[in-house]
Amino acid sequence: MATRHRTDEELQAYLDKGASFMDQVFHAHLGECNECRQRLNQFRAIYESLGEERGFELAPGFSDRIMTRLAAESVGHSRRSWGSILAMAAGIVVALGVTAYYIDFGPMMNQFAGLFKPSLQAGVQVIDDASKTARSSGGNTTMIILFSLLILGAIAGADHLLFRHRGEKLCL
């Protein structure tokens, strides 16, 4: 009789690869050791139950009930009463007012303006150059404006075509 029991890995390998995989000592041990045979039979039962396909069906009307619940919840969450919206807006205004009353924003605004002074000067220069160009182009200014409006209209039309589904409900 062999002195050690077979490991779970050895028993699983035996089931996976078949009887020819193991040596004679392994087979002799299984013939003599009741504990290893029982464990092998447990693994065999597990393997067989894993191989069985069990059907699973949802209850009739399950998806309809879920979709109805989701629709009801989304309507409830998306609509707020005017009172709650006004209360939230009033709270924000009060918080901003209290903050503005107790905090001196002067130094912060001066520092902020100092950061953007070069950008503002560059913007003024661009506007000045654009107005000089428009004046020197003669009658082409109207054409430039019309062409710009045409481009903006094309962009708005493309936006509408590409994203018109924003207001539609999704059907799953």
N, C-alpha and C positions, 0 to 999 in steps of 0.2 A: 504494500500500500504506500502511496506517495505521502510524503511528510507535510506537504503544504497544500492549501486549498488554492484553486485557480482564481485569478483576479477577475474583476468585472470586465476589464479590457480584453483579457484572453477569451472569456466566454462570448463577448460581443464579436470579437474577431472570428471565432468559430462559427457563429451564426451568419456573419457577413460573407465569409470566404468559403465556407463549407467544410466537410469532414476531411477532405484531402489536405487541408491547410495545416492541420495540427499533427504532431508526431504520435507514435504509439503510446508513449508515457502519458500523454494528455488523455487519450481514449481510455487507457486502462484506469486512470484516476477517475474519470467520469463513471466508469462501470462500477467502481468500488465506493465512491464517496456520495452519499445520499444528499448532503448539504449542497455540493456543487451541482448535482443533477437538478435539485429544486430551484436553485438560482438560475440555471440554464433554462429551465421550463418557464420561469417568471419572465426572463428576457424574451423567450420565444413568444409568449403570450402578448407581451408589449409590442413586439415586431408585427405580429398578426393583426393586432387592433389598430396599429398605425397604418397598415395597408388597406384597411376597410374605409370606403368612402361613405360618409354619412351625409345624407341630404339635409339641407337647412333651408327653410322657407320662412319668410316674414309673414306676419299676420295679414289677412286681406285688408286692403285699405290703409296699410301702414304708411306708405309714402304720402297719400293724400292727407292723412292726419298731421304728419310732420310739416308738410308744405303749408297747411292751414295755420298751424301754430306759429311757424316762422313768419308768415305774412301778418298775423295778428300782433306778434311781438314787434316787428319792424315798424308797423304803423304806430304802435303805442310809444315807441322810443323816439321816433323821428319827429313827432309833433309835440311841441311844447306850448303851453298856454301863454297868451300875451302877458299875463300877470307875472309869470316866472321870468320871461324875457326882460320885461321892464324892471323887475326887481334886480336881476343880474346887471343890467346896464346902470341902474342907479348905484349899485354897490361899487361898480368899477369907477364911476364918476366921483363918488365920495372918496374912494381910496386914492385916486389920482389927486383930488383936491387937497386932502390931508397931507399927502406926500409933498405936493408943490408948496404948501404953506410952511412946512417945517424944514424943508431942504432948500439951501441956496444953490440954484443951478447956474448962477453967473460964471463962476470960475470953470465949471465943467464945460459950459457952452463956449467960453472963450478958447479953451484948449481944443474942443471939438472943431471949432471954426478954423483954428490954426492948422489942424491936420488937413483940412480940405481946401485951404486957401490956394495952393498951387493948382488943384483940380478946377476950382472955380475960375481962376484966371485963364486956364487953358480953355475952359468952356466958353468964356467970354470971347476969347480970341477966335475960336472956331465959328461962333455966331457972327462975329464981325467980318471974318473972311467970307462966310457964306452970303452975307448981305452985300458985300462988295462984288462978289461973283454974280449974284442975282441982278444987281444994278448994271453991271457991265455986259450982261448977256442980252440986253435989249428986250425984245418981246418974248424971249424964250422962258421967262419966269413962269408964265401961265402954263406952258407946256410941262415944265418940270413939276409943278404942283399937280397938274392933272395926271401925269405919269406916276407920281408918288401915290396919289389916291387910287389909281388903277391897281398898283401893286398891293396896297393895303386891302382893297376889295377882294383881290385874288386870294390873299392870305386868309381873310375872313371866310370866304367861300370854301376853301380847302379845309379850314378848321371845322366848319359846319358839316361838311361831307364826312370827314374822318371821325368826328366825335359826336355825331347826332344821336347816338345810342345812350348818351348820358342820362336823358330823362326817361328812357324806356325801362319797363320792368324786365328783369331777367327771368326767363322761364327755364327751370331745371327739370 
